[in-house]
Amino acid sequence: MILVPTYEQVIETYAIRLLKAPGDLQLTANGDIAVHDGDLKLGNDQYNAMFRLVQAWRFNSPTLQGLFNLATDSGKAQDRLTKEQDELMSLLAATNWSRDSMKEYHSKNDEIGANEIGEGACAGALFIILSNLLLRFKSDLQVAQDRWVNCGPLMNGISVGSLVGAAANNFRHYDEWRRTSPPTQQQLSSMNVIWQVIGSVPVPIRENVCPKILEVISGGSYEKLNQRFFEFTKSVST
């Protein structure tokens, strides 16, 4: 079972100094208790935005970690099955193919395909969740776009916020991207962000490349993904 991290654990683990002290309730110009999107507003705009982000992130954390684990496990399964399939091909090249050997070959091929789809779906769903969290955070802070794209940590000149958004767009629309020729300027804006970071796919992008993006941004570590996520949000909020 993946547990929900406590508010205090998140602040301590990711060194969110802004939230070390409790936030005070705020008052409107009329003297009423200030409310933000139905929630009580705590502290100034920066404090309130980060507080809302941490609360939303930690409740999503079990799902995020589960999706991350499923995506990485599916990637590892593909590598294992491909190696097994290659070994089977080498063995069968020196012998006669039988009905059973053909069945085994196609079974492994099906497993590879299923794991490929599963890896892409889980990585894509993870980026959708992260993108939604970041978009609300951006709206809460009313962050200018030029700041959003330039705050570190940067990967080949691309911010975490920009990359997560482009990855989410890839997952939502890669079927559209495949059918649209030439790509629209809106599509190219996401494609160019992805290409600048992962560089291993041609533009225009015609497939779900979220697993490749996840590997680059996380290095295969869920904690590294979280560290980069919060380093970016802390940078934006200062």
C-alpha positions in Angstrom: 0.0 0.0 0.0 1.3 3.5 -0.9 0.5 5.9 2.0 -0.4 9.5 1.6 2.6 11.7 2.8 1.7 14.1 5.6 1.8 17.8 5.0 4.8 18.1 7.4 6.6 15.3 5.5 6.2 17.1 2.2 7.5 20.4 3.6 10.5 18.7 5.2 11.4 16.3 2.3 11.3 19.0 -0.4 12.5 21.9 1.8 9.6 24.2 1.3 10.7 27.0 3.6 7.7 29.2 2.6 5.4 26.9 4.5 7.5 26.3 7.6 5.4 28.7 9.6 1.6 28.4 9.7 -0.4 30.7 7.5 -2.9 33.1 8.9 -6.5 33.5 7.7 -6.9 36.6 5.4 -9.6 39.2 5.4 -11.3 40.9 2.4 -11.7 44.6 2.1 -15.1 44.2 3.7 -13.7 42.4 6.7 -15.0 39.0 5.7 -12.8 35.9 5.8 -11.1 35.6 2.4 -11.9 32.5 0.3 -10.1 31.2 -2.7 -12.0 28.7 -5.0 -14.1 27.7 -2.0 -11.1 27.2 0.3 -10.0 29.5 3.1 -7.2 31.7 1.9 -4.1 31.3 4.1 -1.2 33.8 4.0 -0.3 36.0 1.0 -0.8 34.9 -2.6 2.6 33.0 -2.7 1.9 31.1 0.6 -1.7 30.3 -0.4 -0.7 29.0 -3.9 2.1 26.8 -2.5 -0.2 25.5 0.3 -2.9 24.5 -2.1 -0.3 22.9 -4.4 1.2 20.8 -1.6 -2.3 19.7 -0.3 -3.4 18.7 -3.8 -0.1 17.0 -4.7 0.1 14.9 -1.5 -3.5 13.5 -2.1 -2.5 12.7 -5.7 0.8 11.2 -4.6 -0.3 7.6 -4.2 -1.8 7.7 -7.7 1.3 9.3 -9.1 3.6 6.8 -7.5 1.4 3.9 -8.7 1.4 5.2 -12.3 5.1 5.8 -12.1 5.7 2.2 -10.9 3.4 0.7 -13.5 5.1 2.7 -16.3 8.6 1.8 -15.3 7.6 -1.9 -14.7 6.1 -2.0 -18.2 9.3 -0.6 -19.7 11.4 -3.2 -17.9 9.0 -5.9 -19.0 9.4 -4.8 -22.6 13.2 -5.1 -22.4 12.9 -8.5 -20.8 10.4 -9.9 -23.3 12.3 -8.5 -26.3 15.5 -10.2 -25.1 13.6 -13.5 -24.6 12.1 -13.1 -28.0 15.5 -12.5 -29.6 16.8 -15.6 -27.8 13.9 -17.6 -29.1 14.5 -16.4 -32.6 18.2 -17.4 -32.4 17.2 -20.9 -31.2 14.5 -21.4 -33.8 16.8 -20.2 -36.6 18.8 -23.4 -36.1 15.8 -25.7 -35.8 12.4 -26.1 -37.5 9.6 -23.9 -36.4 6.7 -25.8 -34.8 3.1 -24.8 -33.9 4.1 -24.4 -30.3 7.2 -22.3 -31.1 5.1 -20.0 -33.3 2.5 -19.7 -30.5 5.2 -18.8 -28.0 6.7 -16.2 -30.4 3.3 -14.5 -31.0 2.5 -14.6 -27.2 5.7 -12.7 -26.4 5.0 -10.3 -29.2 1.5 -9.6 -27.7 2.9 -9.1 -24.3 5.5 -6.6 -25.7 2.7 -4.7 -27.4 0.5 -4.7 -24.3 3.3 -3.4 -22.1 4.2 -0.7 -24.6 0.6 0.6 -24.6 0.5 0.3 -20.8 3.7 2.2 -20.3 2.5 5.0 -22.5 -0.9 5.2 -20.9 0.5 5.3 -17.3 3.2 7.8 -18.2 0.7 10.0 -20.0 -1.9 9.8 -17.2 0.9 10.8 -14.7 1.7 13.9 -16.8 -2.0 14.9 -17.1 -2.2 14.9 -13.3 1.0 16.9 -12.9 0.0 19.3 -15.6 -3.4 20.0 -13.9 -1.6 20.6 -10.6 0.8 23.0 -12.2 -1.8 24.9 -14.2 -3.8 25.6 -11.0 -0.7 26.7 -9.3 0.2 29.0 -12.2 -3.3 30.5 -12.1 -3.2 30.9 -8.3 0.0 32.9 -8.6 -0.9 34.6 -11.9 2.5 33.8 -13.2 3.6 35.5 -16.4 4.4 33.1 -19.3 8.0 34.3 -19.7 8.7 33.5 -16.0 7.0 30.1 -16.3 9.2 29.0 -19.2 12.5 30.4 -17.7 12.4 29.3 -14.1 14.7 26.4 -13.2 15.6 23.7 -13.0 16.1 23.8 -16.8 16.6 20.7 -19.0 18.3 21.8 -22.2 16.8 25.2 -21.7 13.3 23.9 -21.0 11.5 24.4 -17.6 9.7 21.6 -15.8 6.4 23.4 -16.2 6.9 23.7 -20.0 8.0 20.1 -20.4 5.1 18.7 -18.2 2.6 20.7 -20.2 4.0 19.5 -23.5 4.0 15.9 -22.3 0.4 16.2 -21.3 -0.5 17.7 -24.7 1.3 14.8 -26.4 -0.7 12.3 -24.5 -4.0 14.1 -25.1 -3.4 14.7 -28.8 -0.9 12.4 -30.3 -3.5 10.8 -32.5 -4.4 14.3 -33.8 -0.7 15.0 -34.3 -0.5 11.8 -36.4 -3.3 12.8 -38.6 -2.4 16.5 -39.1 0.0 17.3 -41.9 1.7 19.7 -41.7 1.4 20.3 -37.9 -0.3 23.4 -36.7 1.7 26.0 -34.9 0.1 25.1 -31.6 1.1 21.4 -32.1 4.6 22.4 -33.1 5.0 24.5 -29.9 4.7 21.3 -27.8 6.6 19.2 -30.3 9.6 21.5 -30.2 9.7 21.6 -26.4 9.7 17.8 -26.3 12.3 17.5 -29.1 14.6 20.0 -27.3 14.6 17.9 -24.2 14.6 14.3 -25.4 16.0 14.8 -28.9 15.5 11.2 -29.8 12.4 11.6 -31.9 11.9 13.4 -35.2 9.6 16.4 -35.5 6.8 16.3 -36.3 6.1 13.8 -33.5 3.5 11.2 -34.4 3.4 9.0 -31.3 3.0 8.9 -27.5 6.5 9.8 -26.3 5.5 10.2 -22.6 7.6 7.2 -21.4 10.7 8.8 -23.0 9.9 12.2 -21.4 9.3 10.5 -18.0 12.7 8.8 -18.2 14.5 12.1 -18.9 12.7 14.1 -16.2 13.0 11.4 -13.5 16.1 9.4 -14.4 14.0 6.4 -13.4 13.5 7.7 -9.9 10.1 8.8 -8.6 11.8 10.9 -5.9 13.9 12.7 -8.5 10.7 13.5 -10.4 9.3 15.0 -7.2 12.4 16.9 -6.4 12.4 18.6 -9.8 8.6 19.3 -9.6 9.0 21.1 -6.2 12.3 22.8 -7.2 10.4 24.3 -10.1 7.4 25.4 -8.1 9.6 26.9 -5.4 11.6 28.8 -8.0 8.4 30.2 -9.6 6.9 31.3 -6.3 9.9 33.3 -5.1 
